[in-house]
Amino acid sequence: MLTRRSALLGLTTAVTLGRVSLAVAAAATEQRLVVVLLRGALDGMAAVVPYGDPALGELRGALLPPAAGQPNGLLDLGGFYGLHPELTGLHAMYRANELLPVHAVAGPYRVRSHFEGQDYLESGTDHRLTSGWLNRAVQALPGTTAARAKDAALSIGVEVPLLLRGAARVGSWAPPGRVTVPPALYTQIAKLTRTDPVIGPAVREGLQGRGFSSAIMAGDADPGRDRYAFPALAKAAGELLHAADGPRVAALELVGWDTHVAQTPRLTYVLRQLDAGLVALKAALGPAWQRTAVMVMTEFGRTARINGTMGTDHGTASVALVLGGAVAGGRVLADWPGLGAGKLFEDRDLAPTTDLRAVVKGVLAQHLGLAEASLRQVFPGSGGVTGIPGLIRA
């Protein structure tokens, strides 16, 4: 029987898990590798804006920040692209030659389902697998024996993502203390349960007991005050990776990128959290930053055109970010497909011109020393995809 107390307990369980997680793995290397998954489909053209494309304004003018040099304007990346104004920390890394955005990138699949896209992104293929490409990469590192691979991994996080599941054993840990819950989540729960005769009163009573305002309980709260745990977890990841006897591989995830409605305020906030987290990761790594490569990726991009609710819908190509002290940055890598007539994929999306596996293969080969035969095991069926050269400093 569903009682008011059980409903409240269920609500507490649902919201205290937060929207981020961290998993780490030991590895036979002194290089550090961090993978950040942005769940929900990042709008790559909002994070790294191709303002030099003459068709951009017609497609999404209302979503564009002010021009570079204007107050709260784009952070210029060399004359054609600009970072979102909230990515000030990443812009500093770009100027230090530590950030390399790769634009118009997509995995080998063409789906617009979050569930399928995230499974394919983490497994590394468009076929369903029970292991992730990062776990297979840990097993394939030079000097890792089969026996060692079974005990190579130690995970820290709310749960182990598919990305790090596999023969390399991975556990889980949640950081002490309570994760701050976004008001937007309470708002959504209040909306969904408002008319339910059992759950509705239980939710309202629980929110009142926690001191939440009537605006939140009415479902009208401003999500702009949302706070995620990403910077704290990124800092924890950096401290663990910095340790002489610590792990060498980490996977983090940040949710909140599905911006169908009111994209500008929603994306502004999560980009701010991403930027703060990556800055915290760099600071916590200290000197180990020079041996670190970070890859930030998402399951797919979003539509080139703005929709009727000032947002964007599920698309195809997006942007991947490669950063770190070991990265040959200070440039944008892209075979830009253009946004004009006849250039959009299926007349709606940024067309993909770079395979995401080529980015990952390049980093794994140049940074961790994986051979081509190992890369084909990490990414089954990818024999025709060659790693991009020159991503890591010589």
C-alpha positions as CSV (number, residue, x, y, z in Angstrom):
1,M,0.0,0.0,0.0
2,L,1.3,3.5,-0.9
3,T,1.2,5.6,2.2
4,R,2.1,9.3,2.6
5,R,5.3,8.3,4.4
6,S,6.4,5.9,1.8
7,A,5.8,8.5,-0.9
8,L,8.0,10.9,1.0
9,L,10.7,8.3,1.4
10,G,10.5,7.5,-2.3
11,L,10.9,11.2,-3.1
12,T,13.9,11.5,-0.8
13,T,15.6,8.5,-2.5
14,A,14.9,9.9,-5.9
15,V,16.3,13.4,-5.4
16,T,19.3,12.8,-3.1
17,L,21.2,10.8,-5.8
18,G,21.9,14.1,-7.7
19,R,22.6,14.5,-11.4
20,V,26.3,13.7,-11.6
21,S,28.5,10.7,-11.0
22,L,32.2,9.8,-11.0
23,A,34.0,6.5,-11.6
24,V,37.7,5.9,-11.6
25,A,40.0,3.1,-12.6
26,A,43.6,2.1,-11.9
27,A,45.8,1.6,-15.0
28,A,49.3,0.6,-16.0
29,T,50.4,4.1,-16.9
30,E,51.4,7.4,-15.4
31,Q,49.3,9.3,-18.0
32,R,45.9,10.5,-16.8
33,L,42.7,10.2,-18.9
34,V,39.3,11.7,-18.0
35,V,36.1,11.2,-20.0
36,V,33.1,13.5,-19.3
37,L,29.7,12.3,-20.6
38,L,27.1,15.1,-21.1
39,R,23.8,13.2,-20.9
40,G,20.9,14.8,-22.7
41,A,22.5,15.9,-26.0
42,L,24.6,19.1,-25.8
43,D,23.8,21.7,-28.4
44,G,27.3,21.9,-29.9
45,M,26.6,25.0,-31.9
46,A,25.6,26.8,-28.6
47,A,28.8,25.7,-26.8
48,V,31.1,26.4,-29.7
49,V,29.3,28.9,-31.9
50,P,30.2,28.9,-35.6
51,Y,29.4,32.6,-35.8
52,G,31.3,32.9,-39.1
53,D,28.7,30.8,-41.0
54,P,26.4,33.3,-42.7
55,A,23.4,31.0,-42.3
56,L,23.6,30.8,-38.5
57,G,21.6,33.9,-37.7
58,E,18.7,32.9,-39.8
59,L,18.5,29.5,-38.2
60,R,18.8,30.5,-34.6
61,G,19.4,34.2,-34.2
62,A,17.3,34.4,-31.0
63,L,19.6,31.9,-29.3
64,L,22.9,33.6,-30.1
65,P,24.9,35.4,-27.5
66,P,26.2,38.9,-28.3
67,A,29.2,39.1,-30.6
68,A,32.8,38.7,-29.4
69,G,33.9,41.9,-27.7
70,Q,30.4,42.9,-26.6
71,P,29.3,42.7,-22.9
72,N,28.7,39.0,-22.1
73,G,29.6,38.2,-25.7
74,L,31.2,35.2,-27.3
75,L,34.8,34.2,-26.4
76,D,36.6,34.2,-29.7
77,L,38.4,31.2,-31.0
78,G,40.2,32.6,-33.9
79,G,37.7,34.3,-36.2
80,F,35.0,31.8,-37.1
81,Y,34.1,30.0,-33.8
82,G,33.4,31.4,-30.4
83,L,32.9,29.8,-27.0
84,H,29.7,30.4,-25.0
85,P,30.2,33.4,-22.6
86,E,30.0,31.1,-19.6
87,L,33.0,29.0,-20.7
88,T,35.6,31.5,-19.4
89,G,37.8,28.8,-17.8
90,L,37.9,26.8,-21.0
91,H,38.7,29.9,-22.9
92,A,41.7,30.5,-20.7
93,M,42.8,26.9,-21.4
94,Y,42.4,27.6,-25.1
95,R,44.7,30.6,-24.9
96,A,47.1,28.3,-23.0
97,N,47.0,25.9,-25.9
98,E,45.2,23.3,-23.7
99,L,41.8,23.1,-25.3
100,L,41.0,21.6,-28.7
101,P,37.3,21.6,-29.7
102,V,36.4,19.1,-32.5
103,H,33.2,20.3,-34.2
104,A,30.6,18.5,-36.4
105,V,31.4,15.2,-34.7
106,A,29.1,12.2,-34.2
107,G,29.3,8.6,-33.3
108,P,28.7,5.8,-35.9
109,Y,24.9,5.6,-35.2
110,R,22.1,7.8,-36.5
111,V,19.5,7.7,-33.7
112,R,17.7,10.4,-31.8
113,S,16.8,8.4,-28.8
114,H,18.7,9.3,-25.6
115,F,18.6,5.7,-24.3
116,E,20.0,4.2,-27.5
117,G,22.4,7.1,-28.2
118,Q,23.9,6.9,-24.7
119,D,24.2,3.1,-24.9
120,Y,26.0,3.4,-28.2
121,L,28.2,6.2,-27.0
122,E,29.4,4.2,-24.0
123,S,29.7,0.8,-25.6
124,G,31.6,2.3,-28.6
125,T,29.6,0.7,-31.3
126,D,26.1,0.8,-32.8
127,H,25.5,-2.8,-31.5
128,R,24.5,-3.4,-27.9
129,L,27.3,-4.6,-25.7
130,T,27.6,-5.3,-22.0
131,S,31.0,-3.6,-21.7
132,G,32.2,0.0,-22.3
133,W,34.9,1.1,-24.5
134,L,36.8,2.8,-21.7
135,N,36.9,-0.5,-19.7
136,R,38.2,-2.3,-22.7
137,A,40.8,0.5,-23.2
138,V,42.1,-0.1,-19.6
139,Q,42.4,-3.8,-20.3
140,A,44.4,-3.1,-23.5
141,L,46.9,-0.7,-22.0
142,P,50.5,-1.8,-22.6
143,G,51.8,-3.7,-19.6
144,T,48.4,-4.9,-18.4
145,T,48.2,-8.6,-18.1
146,A,44.9,-10.6,-18.1
147,A,45.2,-11.3,-14.4
148,R,46.0,-7.7,-13.6
149,A,43.0,-6.5,-15.7
150,K,40.6,-8.3,-13.4
151,D,41.7,-6.2,-10.5
152,A,42.9,-3.1,-12.3
153,A,39.9,-0.9,-11.6
154,L,38.5,0.9,-8.6
155,S,35.4,3.0,-9.1
156,I,34.1,6.0,-7.3
157,G,30.7,7.3,-8.0
158,V,27.0,7.0,-7.5
159,E,26.9,4.2,-10.0
160,V,29.2,2.7,-12.6
161,P,28.3,3.8,-16.1
162,L,28.3,1.4,-19.0
163,L,31.4,3.2,-20.2
164,L,33.5,1.6,-17.5
165,R,31.8,-1.8,-17.1
166,G,33.6,-4.9,-18.3
167,A,36.4,-7.3,-17.2
168,A,38.3,-4.6,-15.4
169,R,36.4,-4.7,-12.1
170,V,34.8,-1.4,-11.0
171,G,33.1,-0.7,-7.7
172,S,31.2,2.4,-6.6
173,W,31.3,5.1,-3.9
174,A,29.3,8.3,-3.3
175,P,31.1,11.3,-1.8
176,P,30.1,12.1,1.9
177,G,27.5,14.7,2.5
178,R,24.3,15.4,0.7
179,V,24.2,16.4,-2.9
180,T,22.3,19.7,-3.4
181,V,19.1,19.0,-5.4
182,P,18.1,21.3,-8.2
183,P,14.9,23.2,-7.5
184,A,13.9,22.4,-11.1
185,L,13.6,18.8,-10.2
186,Y,11.4,19.5,-7.2
187,T,9.3,21.7,-9.6
188,Q,8.9,18.9,-12.1
189,I,7.9,16.4,-9.3
190,A,5.4,18.9,-7.9
191,K,3.9,19.4,-11.3
192,L,3.6,15.7,-12.0
193,T,2.0,14.9,-8.7
194,R,-0.2,18.0,-8.1
195,T,-3.5,16.3,-9.0
196,D,-2.8,12.9,-7.4
197,P,-4.9,12.5,-4.3
198,V,-2.2,10.4,-2.5
199,I,1.2,11.5,-3.8
200,G,0.3,15.1,-4.3
201,P,-0.4,16.0,-0.6
202,A,2.6,13.9,0.4
203,V,4.9,15.8,-1.9
204,R,3.6,19.2,-0.8
205,E,3.9,18.2,2.9
206,G,7.5,17.0,2.3
207,L,8.5,20.2,0.4
208,Q,6.9,22.4,3.1
209,G,8.8,20.5,5.8
210,R,12.1,21.2,3.9
211,G,11.3,24.9,3.7
212,F,10.6,25.1,0.0
213,S,8.5,28.0,-1.3
214,S,5.0,27.9,-2.7
215,A,6.4,28.7,-6.1
216,I,8.3,25.4,-6.2
217,M,5.3,23.5,-4.8
218,A,3.2,25.1,-7.5
219,G,5.6,24.1,-10.2
220,D,6.7,27.6,-11.0
221,A,10.2,27.7,-9.6
222,D,13.1,29.3,-11.4
223,P,15.6,26.6,-12.5
224,G,18.3,29.3,-12.6
225,R,19.2,28.7,-9.0
226,D,20.0,25.1,-9.6
227,R,23.2,23.8,-8.2
228,Y,24.9,20.6,-9.3
229,A,27.7,18.6,-7.6
230,F,29.8,18.5,-10.8
231,P,32.5,20.9,-9.6
232,A,32.9,19.0,-6.3
233,L,33.1,15.6,-8.0
234,A,35.5,17.0,-10.6
235,K,37.7,18.3,-7.8
236,A,37.6,14.8,-6.1
237,A,38.5,13.2,-9.4
238,G,41.5,15.5,-9.7
239,E,42.7,14.8,-6.2
240,L,42.4,11.0,-6.7
241,L,44.2,11.1,-10.1
242,H,46.9,13.4,-8.6
243,A,47.9,10.8,-6.0
244,A,51.1,8.9,-6.7
245,D,49.3,5.6,-6.0
246,G,45.9,6.7,-7.2
247,P,43.8,5.8,-10.3
248,R,44.8,7.0,-13.7
249,V,41.4,6.9,-15.5
250,A,38.2,8.7,-14.6
251,A,34.7,8.9,-16.0
252,L,32.3,11.7,-15.0
253,E,28.9,12.5,-16.1
254,L,26.7,15.6,-16.0
255,V,23.0,15.6,-16.8
256,G,20.8,18.5,-17.9
257,W,21.5,19.1,-21.6
258,D,18.1,18.2,-23.1
259,T,17.1,21.8,-23.9
260,H,13.8,21.5,-25.8
261,V,12.3,24.5,-24.0
262,A,13.9,27.8,-22.9
263,Q,17.3,26.7,-24.0
264,T,19.2,30.0,-23.2
265,P,18.8,30.0,-19.4
266,R,19.0,26.2,-19.0
267,L,22.1,25.9,-21.1
268,T,23.7,28.9,-19.5
269,Y,23.6,27.2,-16.2
270,V,24.9,23.7,-17.1
271,L,27.7,25.2,-19.2
272,R,28.7,27.3,-16.1
273,Q,28.8,24.1,-14.1
274,L,30.8,22.2,-16.7
275,D,33.3,25.1,-16.9
276,A,33.7,25.3,-13.1
277,G,34.1,21.6,-12.9
278,L,36.9,21.4,-15.5
279,V,38.7,24.3,-13.9
280,A,38.4,22.5,-10.5
281,L,39.7,19.3,-12.1
282,K,42.8,21.1,-13.5
283,A,43.5,22.8,-10.1
284,A,43.2,19.5,-8.2
285,L,45.5,17.6,-10.6
286,G,48.3,20.1,-10.0
287,P,51.5,19.1,-11.8
288,A,49.7,15.9,-13.0
289,W,47.7,18.2,-15.3
290,Q,50.6,18.1,-17.8
291,R,50.1,14.4,-18.1
292,T,46.3,14.6,-18.5
293,A,43.9,14.4,-21.4
294,V,40.2,15.1,-20.9
295,M,37.5,14.2,-23.5
296,V,34.1,15.7,-23.2
297,M,31.4,14.2,-25.3
298,T,27.6,13.8,-25.7
299,E,25.3,11.2,-27.3
300,F,24.2,13.5,-30.3
301,G,23.6,17.1,-31.1
302,R,20.5,19.2,-31.5
303,T,18.6,20.7,-34.4
304,A,20.1,23.6,-36.3
305,R,16.8,25.5,-36.2
306,I,15.2,26.9,-33.1
307,N,11.9,25.4,-32.2
308,G,8.6,27.1,-31.2
309,T,9.5,27.0,-27.5
310,M,12.8,28.7,-27.7
311,G,14.7,25.5,-27.6
312,T,16.2,22.9,-29.9
313,D,15.3,19.2,-30.5
314,H,17.3,16.0,-30.9
315,G,19.8,16.2,-33.7
316,T,22.9,14.6,-35.0
317,A,26.3,16.2,-35.0
318,S,27.6,18.2,-32.0
319,V,31.0,19.2,-30.6
320,A,33.6,17.2,-28.6
321,L,36.1,18.9,-26.4
322,V,39.7,17.6,-25.9
323,L,41.6,19.4,-23.2
324,G,44.4,19.0,-20.8
325,G,48.1,19.8,-20.3
326,A,49.0,17.0,-22.6
327,V,46.7,18.2,-25.4
328,A,47.9,20.1,-28.5
329,G,45.2,22.8,-28.2
330,G,44.8,26.4,-29.1
331,R,42.8,25.6,-32.2
332,V,39.4,24.3,-33.4
333,L,39.5,21.1,-35.4
334,A,36.6,20.8,-37.9
335,D,35.7,19.9,-41.5
336,W,32.8,22.4,-41.3
337,P,29.9,21.2,-43.4
338,G,28.1,24.6,-43.5
339,L,24.5,25.5,-42.5
340,G,23.2,26.9,-45.8
341,A,20.5,25.5,-48.1
342,G,21.0,21.8,-48.8
343,K,23.8,21.4,-46.3
344,L,21.9,20.2,-43.2
345,F,21.6,16.5,-42.4
346,E,18.1,15.5,-43.3
347,D,17.4,19.2,-43.7
348,R,17.4,19.7,-39.9
349,D,20.7,18.9,-38.2
350,L,24.3,19.9,-38.3
351,A,25.8,17.3,-40.7
352,P,28.5,15.0,-39.1
353,T,31.9,15.2,-40.8
354,T,34.1,13.6,-38.1
355,D,33.6,10.2,-36.5
356,L,33.8,10.5,-32.7
357,R,35.7,7.2,-32.6
358,A,38.5,8.9,-34.6
359,V,38.9,11.5,-31.8
360,V,39.0,8.9,-29.1
361,K,41.3,6.6,-31.0
362,G,43.7,9.4,-31.6
363,V,43.8,10.2,-27.8
364,L,44.1,6.5,-26.8
365,A,46.9,5.9,-29.2
366,Q,48.9,9.1,-28.7
367,H,48.3,9.5,-25.0
368,L,48.1,6.0,-23.7
369,G,50.1,4.1,-26.3
370,L,47.4,1.7,-27.5
371,A,48.3,-0.1,-30.7
372,E,46.0,-0.3,-33.7
373,A,45.1,-3.9,-33.0
374,S,44.0,-2.9,-29.5
375,L,42.0,0.0,-30.8
376,R,40.0,-2.4,-33.0
377,Q,39.2,-4.4,-29.9
378,V,38.2,-1.2,-28.0
379,F,35.9,-0.2,-30.9
380,P,34.6,-3.4,-32.6
381,G,33.9,-2.9,-36.3
382,S,35.9,0.3,-36.6
383,G,38.6,-0.9,-38.9
384,G,37.9,1.9,-41.4
385,V,38.2,4.6,-38.8
386,T,41.7,6.1,-38.2
387,G,42.6,8.0,-35.2
388,I,43.1,11.8,-35.8
389,P,46.8,12.6,-35.6
390,G,48.3,15.5,-33.6
391,L,45.8,15.6,-30.7
392,I,48.5,15.1,-28.0
393,R,51.7,17.1,-27.6
394,A,54.8,15.4,-28.9
